[in-house]
Amino acid sequence: MQPSTDVAIPCRVLDSKDVYGFLFERDSDTGGHIGYAVSRIVDKDKVPSGQLMVFTRETEGMMRKGQDWRSWVGPVERYDITGANQFRVMVNEGLRESHEMLDIGCGSLRGGRFFILYLGTHGYHGIEPEEWLVKEGIKYETGDGLIQFKLPAFEYAKDFGFGRFGHDFDYLLAQSIFTHTSVVETNLCLSEAVNVMHDKSVFIANFEESSDATRINFDGWKECNQLTYGYFSGLAAKHGLSMKRLDYPHPSGLKWVRMEKV
Ligand SMILES: C[S@@+](CC[C@H](N)C(=O)[O-])C[C@H]1O[C@@H](n2cnc3c(N)ncnc32)[C@H](O)[C@@H]1O
């Protein structure tokens, strides 16, 4: 008999009896990804005719909005390398353990877990509208011990109000943020970033490059947004930032740039 706390969601049934891991499917409506965290199939034999899987209550938090803390931020099969890639770029571009770093849209700490470990106490700052995502990142990626040891700071907001942290940053990161923002949000993010940058601050970001028309004219957050380099560097220039291309690969083909105050 299934415990009363079980939840059922529609998805494909897998063959194996106990599955630990993730189901990952393409959403045909949005073109985005929907991921389901699976901790345990309670009783596969009771699953009716191939359309339902039964999950234990432990996974409920992970399935909020139909997504878990890993798939919320991108393809789960590249979660590891996408975290490591951003750490590599930042360190190659000069991030050192003594620096104060701001991680814009830090999500579930895909990259944050490496930065928190590397930076000194109080060195890491993450801002993210989805509080549950950070909380589950701490629970499942870093553990409380690392958080208590390094004391990173988190703010839960979507207004790009980086001034909340009360000081400037040596390094800023926007990894897979300008791949989603509208022109209004992109401008807001850049202007707020400039306000927390000193003369030597470095702002590392990436974007999905398109060679033709810029597709940024929409409201709010979008599954995937493409920019021309010229358009993006022009926006940065409006905010007093010079932009330079960086030649690092990215697991999803995004293009890296480095911005500094002119
Ligand atoms: C593609 S994910 C990238 C997360 C993280 N940078 C990483 O690489 O794992 C985009 C993140 O931006 C967050 N986000 C959405 N709107 C935002 C906003 N207005 N300000 C900051 N972050 C936002 C999303 O919740 C999500 O965590």
The ligand as an SDF file (V2000), in Angstrom:
LIG
                    3D

 27 29  0  0  0  0  0  0  0  0999 V2000
   19.8090   29.9500  -15.9890 C   0  0  0  0  0  0  0  0  0  0  0  0
   19.7440   30.1980  -14.2790 S   0  0  0  0  0  0  0  0  0  0  0  0
   21.4470   30.4430  -13.8590 C   0  0  0  0  0  0  0  0  0  0  0  0
   21.7160   30.2490  -12.3880 C   0  0  0  0  0  0  0  0  0  0  0  0
   23.1930   30.3590  -11.9840 C   0  0  0  0  0  0  0  0  0  0  0  0
   23.7820   31.5840  -12.4160 N   0  0  0  0  0  0  0  0  0  0  0  0
   23.9410   29.1630  -12.5040 C   0  0  0  0  0  0  0  0  0  0  0  0
   24.7030   29.2910  -13.4290 O   0  0  0  0  0  0  0  0  0  0  0  0
   23.6850   28.0780  -12.0040 O   0  0  0  0  0  0  0  0  0  0  0  0
   19.0910   31.8420  -14.1150 C   0  0  0  0  0  0  0  0  0  0  0  0
   18.8500   32.2320  -12.6720 C   0  0  0  0  0  0  0  0  0  0  0  0
   18.4580   33.6020  -12.5870 O   0  0  0  0  0  0  0  0  0  0  0  0
   17.4220   33.6980  -11.6450 C   0  0  0  0  0  0  0  0  0  0  0  0
   16.6720   34.9470  -11.8710 N   0  0  0  0  0  0  0  0  0  0  0  0
   15.4670   35.1090  -12.4750 C   0  0  0  0  0  0  0  0  0  0  0  0
   15.1110   36.4170  -12.4550 N   0  0  0  0  0  0  0  0  0  0  0  0
   16.1190   37.0720  -11.8320 C   0  0  0  0  0  0  0  0  0  0  0  0
   16.3280   38.4330  -11.4660 C   0  0  0  0  0  0  0  0  0  0  0  0
   15.4280   39.3860  -11.7560 N   0  0  0  0  0  0  0  0  0  0  0  0
   17.4690   38.7600  -10.8100 N   0  0  0  0  0  0  0  0  0  0  0  0
   18.3880   37.8050  -10.5210 C   0  0  0  0  0  0  0  0  0  0  0  0
   18.2380   36.5010  -10.8360 N   0  0  0  0  0  0  0  0  0  0  0  0
   17.1180   36.1410  -11.4710 C   0  0  0  0  0  0  0  0  0  0  0  0
   16.6150   32.4290  -11.8480 C   0  0  0  0  0  0  0  0  0  0  0  0
   15.7600   32.1380  -10.7670 O   0  0  0  0  0  0  0  0  0  0  0  0
   17.7510   31.4290  -12.0100 C   0  0  0  0  0  0  0  0  0  0  0  0
   18.1950   30.9520  -10.7830 O   0  0  0  0  0  0  0  0  0  0  0  0
  1  2  1  0
  2  3  1  0
  2 10  1  0
  3  4  1  0
  4  5  1  0
  5  6  1  0
  5  7  1  0
  7  8  2  0
  7  9  1  0
 10 11  1  0
 11 12  1  0
 11 26  1  0
 12 13  1  0
 13 14  1  0
 13 24  1  0
 14 15  1  0
 14 23  1  0
 15 16  2  0
 16 17  1  0
 17 18  1  0
 17 23  2  0
 18 19  1  0
 18 20  2  0
 20 21  1  0
 21 22  2  0
 22 23  1  0
 24 25  1  0
 24 26  1  0
 26 27  1  0
M  CHG  2   2   1   9  -1
M  END
$$$$
